[in-house]
């Protein structure tokens, strides 16, 4: 069972991801991925990192903004474009939150 992922911002306006109760700040970006570093990397010498698929998130956001499709349709269309290796790692649609 997958865990919900929440995207928000820090008090300084930097992108922040919350996963399993742990906070990750955006570290760097490539054309396809965004890399996140544990927010406690300096305080507690934490070396945990995660990455997200940047293109998928942008596709979902753009499609939701510029079409009148339902949320389910937007997600289904965007998920269908992903490779199987990425698709099986996504959380169930029940975990999708409106932000």
Phi and psi in degrees as a GROMACS rama.xvg file:
@    title "Ramachandran Plot"
@    xaxis  label "Phi"
@    yaxis  label "Psi"
@TYPE xy
-84.9975  159.085  UNK-2
-103.873  141.804  UNK-3
-66.0779  144.581  UNK-4
-112.938  135.057  UNK-5
-119.976  134.032  UNK-6
-108.492  131.007  UNK-7
-150.455  -161.022  UNK-8
-130.764  157.616  UNK-9
-78.6716  176.021  UNK-10
-65.3326  -21.3844  UNK-11
-93.7646  4.0282  UNK-12
89.025  6.11095  UNK-13
-81.4053  148.364  UNK-14
-60.688  140.422  UNK-15
-137.006  135.956  UNK-16
-116.882  137.186  UNK-17
-115.267  122.021  UNK-18
-137.695  122.594  UNK-19
55.3579  31.0729  UNK-20
83.438  -2.82649  UNK-21
-98.0905  144.368  UNK-22
-102.178  135.379  UNK-23
-129.195  129.667  UNK-24
-99.1681  151.694  UNK-25
-65.3366  128.612  UNK-26
-100.352  -59.1269  UNK-27
-152.7  167.131  UNK-28
-133.472  145.64  UNK-29
-119.523  -173.56  UNK-30
-65.1004  -28.8739  UNK-31
-113.458  -22.3745  UNK-32
-132.64  155.073  UNK-33
-117.072  128.559  UNK-34
-99.9774  136.985  UNK-35
-121.566  140.595  UNK-36
-115.006  144.421  UNK-37
-55.2157  134.726  UNK-38
-63.6485  -23.6835  UNK-39
-95.044  22.4236  UNK-40
-64.0221  -30.5724  UNK-41
-88.5367  -43.7562  UNK-42
-64.8231  -47.3706  UNK-43
-114.102  11.8604  UNK-44
56.5849  41.1256  UNK-45
-81.9989  130.265  UNK-46
-107.713  11.3952  UNK-47
-70.3466  139.072  UNK-48
-140.156  151.419  UNK-49
-134.733  168.002  UNK-50
-138.733  152.465  UNK-51
-124.088  155.328  UNK-52
-81.6339  109.878  UNK-53
-68.3591  -43.6481  UNK-54
-61.937  -40.7627  UNK-55
-61.2162  -47.2997  UNK-56
-62.8256  -41.4133  UNK-57
-65.973  -39.3632  UNK-58
-62.5744  -44.3173  UNK-59
-63.5063  -45.8583  UNK-60
-61.7924  -48.077  UNK-61
-62.5532  -44.6103  UNK-62
-65.2323  -38.2058  UNK-63
-67.7397  -36.139  UNK-64
-73.869  -40.0012  UNK-65
-106.887  5.65522  UNK-66
-128.05  167.978  UNK-67
-106.457  27.6722  UNK-68
-78.0186  156.033  UNK-69
-71.7797  161.771  UNK-70
-58.5159  -42.2536  UNK-71
-61.2943  -41.3634  UNK-72
-66.8839  -44.0525  UNK-73
-58.3331  -50.028  UNK-74
-64.8596  -42.6983  UNK-75
-60.8711  -43.6863  UNK-76
-65.891  -42.9129  UNK-77
-70.8678  -38.5808  UNK-78
-66.6538  -34.7236  UNK-79
-64.7861  -21.0217  UNK-80
-84.3451  -12.9666  UNK-81
-78.147  150.25  UNK-82
-68.4568  156.097  UNK-83
-57.2272  -36.4617  UNK-84
-63.1086  -32.3593  UNK-85
-84.4368  -35.6781  UNK-86
-62.7487  -38.6472  UNK-87
-71.7412  -15.8494  UNK-88
-90.346  -7.88712  UNK-89
-74.3399  147.688  UNK-90
-71.2542  159.814  UNK-91
-60.5285  154.758  UNK-92
-62.1819  -19.7482  UNK-93
-62.1379  -24.7889  UNK-94
-87.9158  -3.8448  UNK-95
-70.581  127.527  UNK-96
-111.924  148.11  UNK-97
-84.5812  126.547  UNK-98
